[in-house]
Amino acid sequence: MSESDQELDARGLNCPLPILRAKKTLNGMTAGQTLKIIATDPGSVKDFQAFATQTGNELMDSSEANGEFHFLLKKGG
């Protein structure tokens, strides 16, 4: 996964907290910046796909390793 402008550790948080924290973090970022999120909630995979679609942000990458889910979101303009 490529470098990101900011990173959000949402491990141990269950839906909807990872999304809410990501939304709050993205609000403080400028368009084009990227946010890496690390979560442990399996539901976050579908949540972040829907979140990106609904908010106009781009889900650039999504992967899983050792029970952790990694997402890379690019803030839309």
CORMORA-V761886 format. One record per residue. N is the residue number from 0. OMEGA is omega in whole degrees, -180 to 180 (NA if undefined). Layout:
BEGIN
n->N omega->OMEGA
n->N omega->OMEGA
END
This chain:
BEGIN
n->0 omega->-177
n->1 omega->179
n->2 omega->179
n->3 omega->179
n->4 omega->179
n->5 omega->179
n->6 omega->180
n->7 omega->177
n->8 omega->-179
n->9 omega->179
n->10 omega->179
n->11 omega->179
n->12 omega->178
n->13 omega->178
n->14 omega->7
n->15 omega->-174
n->16 omega->178
n->17 omega->179
n->18 omega->-179
n->19 omega->179
n->20 omega->179
n->21 omega->-180
n->22 omega->-180
n->23 omega->180
n->24 omega->179
n->25 omega->180
n->26 omega->180
n->27 omega->-178
n->28 omega->178
n->29 omega->-179
n->30 omega->179
n->31 omega->178
n->32 omega->-178
n->33 omega->-180
n->34 omega->176
n->35 omega->180
n->36 omega->175
n->37 omega->-178
n->38 omega->177
n->39 omega->-180
n->40 omega->-180
n->41 omega->178
n->42 omega->-177
n->43 omega->179
n->44 omega->179
n->45 omega->-179
n->46 omega->-177
n->47 omega->175
n->48 omega->180
n->49 omega->-180
n->50 omega->-180
n->51 omega->-180
n->52 omega->-175
n->53 omega->-173
n->54 omega->180
n->55 omega->173
n->56 omega->-177
n->57 omega->173
n->58 omega->-173
n->59 omega->-177
n->60 omega->178
n->61 omega->-179
n->62 omega->178
n->63 omega->176
n->64 omega->176
n->65 omega->178
n->66 omega->177
n->67 omega->-180
n->68 omega->-179
n->69 omega->180
n->70 omega->174
n->71 omega->180
n->72 omega->174
n->73 omega->-178
n->74 omega->180
n->75 omega->-179
n->76 omega->NA
END
